[in-house]
Amino acid sequence: MPSMAVCNFLVALATALVGGGIVITSVGYGIEMSMFGPGSGFWPFILGLGLLVIAALIVLDTIKRRRELSAQKVVFVSQGCFGSYRMMLLCFVYAALFPLTGFYIASGLFMIAAMYMLGLRKLPLIIGITAVFLFCLFLLFSLALHIQLPQPFFME
């Protein structure tokens, strides 16, 4: 079983690779400001920088708490890990549903399933939170910004 310190360094490396890849790719789309606003690569560039900062913070925290984290062993078959595995599976299902069902349906199903998996059991509250959140996103993107989010394949 690896130590928590080793796992933290691996997570930081993976985060830095993804962040660096996003930064490099987004520069190709243009990150400069124009009279119409930022280029199409601007926000992905900011996201990539954020991931690089998070990777650096993970490394710094792991170095700072090296003794404590080196003694702590990670058990990949623990109950907590299984919860993480289920959430990762849910994210993969969301990514698979997204092109088929569009943003609103996939996101609504994802939110409902995620809240249930995280322990919320009051179905009216789960549906209410999901509906209000998706309605706010609709108001923001569709009505205020005039940006159409991905539609289901049968509506395109």
C-alpha positions as CSV (number, residue, x, y, z in Angstrom):
1,M,0.0,0.0,0.0
2,P,1.4,3.4,-1.0
3,S,1.6,6.2,1.5
4,M,-0.7,9.3,1.3
5,A,2.4,11.4,0.4
6,V,3.1,9.2,-2.7
7,C,-0.6,9.4,-3.7
8,N,-0.6,13.2,-3.3
9,F,2.5,13.6,-5.5
10,L,0.9,11.4,-8.2
11,V,-2.4,13.4,-8.0
12,A,-0.3,16.6,-8.2
13,L,1.5,15.3,-11.2
14,A,-1.7,14.3,-13.0
15,T,-3.3,17.7,-12.2
16,A,-0.2,19.5,-13.5
17,L,-0.2,17.5,-16.7
18,V,-3.8,18.2,-17.4
19,G,-3.5,21.9,-16.5
20,G,-0.4,22.2,-18.6
21,G,-2.1,20.5,-21.5
22,I,-5.0,22.9,-21.2
23,V,-2.8,25.9,-21.1
24,I,-0.8,24.9,-24.1
25,T,-3.9,24.0,-26.1
26,S,-5.8,27.1,-25.2
27,V,-3.0,29.4,-26.3
28,G,-3.5,28.1,-29.8
29,Y,-7.2,29.2,-29.7
30,G,-6.2,32.8,-28.8
31,I,-6.2,34.3,-25.3
32,E,-5.8,37.9,-26.2
33,M,-8.4,40.6,-25.6
34,S,-10.2,42.3,-28.4
35,M,-13.0,44.8,-28.7
36,F,-15.4,41.8,-28.6
37,G,-13.9,40.4,-25.4
38,P,-11.4,37.7,-24.6
39,G,-10.4,35.1,-27.3
40,S,-11.9,31.7,-27.2
41,G,-8.9,30.2,-25.4
42,F,-8.9,32.8,-22.6
43,W,-11.1,31.0,-20.0
44,P,-9.7,27.5,-20.7
45,F,-6.3,29.2,-20.2
46,I,-7.4,30.5,-16.8
47,L,-8.7,27.0,-15.9
48,G,-5.4,25.5,-16.9
49,L,-3.5,28.0,-14.7
50,G,-5.8,27.2,-11.8
51,L,-5.1,23.5,-12.1
52,L,-1.3,24.3,-12.2
53,V,-1.7,26.4,-9.0
54,I,-3.7,23.6,-7.3
55,A,-1.0,21.1,-8.3
56,A,1.6,23.3,-6.7
57,L,-0.4,23.7,-3.6
58,I,-0.8,19.9,-3.3
59,V,2.9,19.5,-3.6
60,L,3.7,22.3,-1.0
61,D,1.1,20.9,1.5
62,T,2.5,17.4,1.0
63,I,6.1,18.6,1.6
64,K,4.9,20.6,4.7
65,R,3.2,17.5,6.2
66,R,5.7,14.9,4.8
67,R,6.1,12.9,8.1
68,E,2.4,12.7,8.8
69,L,1.5,11.8,5.2
70,S,4.3,9.3,4.8
71,A,3.1,7.3,7.8
72,Q,-0.5,7.2,6.6
73,K,-1.2,4.3,4.2
74,V,-3.8,4.4,1.5
75,V,-6.2,1.4,1.4
76,F,-7.9,1.3,-2.0
77,V,-10.6,-1.1,-0.9
78,S,-11.9,1.0,2.0
79,Q,-15.5,2.3,2.2
80,G,-14.4,5.9,1.5
81,C,-12.6,4.8,-1.7
82,F,-15.7,3.0,-2.9
83,G,-17.7,6.2,-2.6
84,S,-15.0,7.9,-4.7
85,Y,-15.1,5.2,-7.3
86,R,-18.9,5.5,-7.5
87,M,-18.7,9.2,-8.0
88,M,-16.0,8.8,-10.7
89,L,-18.3,6.3,-12.5
90,L,-21.1,8.8,-12.3
91,C,-18.9,11.5,-13.9
92,F,-18.1,9.0,-16.8
93,V,-21.8,8.3,-17.2
94,Y,-22.5,12.1,-17.3
95,A,-19.8,12.6,-19.9
96,A,-21.4,9.8,-22.0
97,L,-24.9,11.1,-21.6
98,F,-23.9,14.7,-22.4
99,P,-23.7,14.4,-26.2
100,L,-26.9,12.3,-26.3
101,T,-29.2,14.2,-24.0
102,G,-27.7,17.7,-24.0
103,F,-26.6,19.9,-21.2
104,Y,-29.8,20.3,-19.2
105,I,-31.0,16.7,-19.1
106,A,-27.5,15.2,-18.5
107,S,-26.8,17.9,-15.8
108,G,-30.1,17.4,-14.1
109,L,-29.7,13.6,-13.9
110,F,-26.1,14.1,-12.7
111,M,-27.1,16.5,-10.0
112,I,-29.9,14.3,-8.8
113,A,-27.7,11.2,-8.7
114,A,-24.8,13.1,-7.0
115,M,-26.9,14.6,-4.3
116,Y,-28.4,11.1,-3.6
117,M,-25.0,9.5,-3.5
118,L,-23.8,12.2,-1.1
119,G,-26.5,11.3,1.4
120,L,-29.4,13.7,0.6
121,R,-32.6,11.6,0.7
122,K,-35.4,14.1,0.5
123,L,-36.5,13.8,-3.1
124,P,-38.5,17.0,-3.3
125,L,-35.5,19.0,-2.0
126,I,-33.2,17.2,-4.5
127,I,-35.5,18.0,-7.4
128,G,-36.1,21.5,-6.2
129,I,-32.4,22.3,-5.9
130,T,-31.7,20.8,-9.4
131,A,-34.6,22.7,-11.0
132,V,-33.7,26.1,-9.5
133,F,-30.0,25.6,-10.4
134,L,-30.7,24.6,-14.0
135,F,-33.3,27.5,-14.4
136,C,-30.7,30.0,-13.2
137,L,-28.2,28.6,-15.7
138,F,-30.9,28.9,-18.4
139,L,-31.5,32.5,-17.5
140,L,-27.8,33.3,-17.5
141,F,-26.7,31.6,-20.6
142,S,-29.8,31.5,-22.9
143,L,-31.5,34.8,-22.0
144,A,-28.8,37.1,-20.6
145,L,-25.7,36.0,-22.6
146,H,-27.6,34.5,-25.7
147,I,-25.4,31.4,-25.6
148,Q,-27.1,28.1,-26.5
149,L,-25.9,25.2,-24.4
150,P,-25.6,21.8,-26.1
151,Q,-29.0,20.4,-27.0
152,P,-30.0,16.7,-27.2
153,F,-29.2,15.0,-30.5
154,F,-32.8,14.8,-31.4
155,M,-33.3,18.6,-31.1
156,E,-30.4,19.7,-33.3
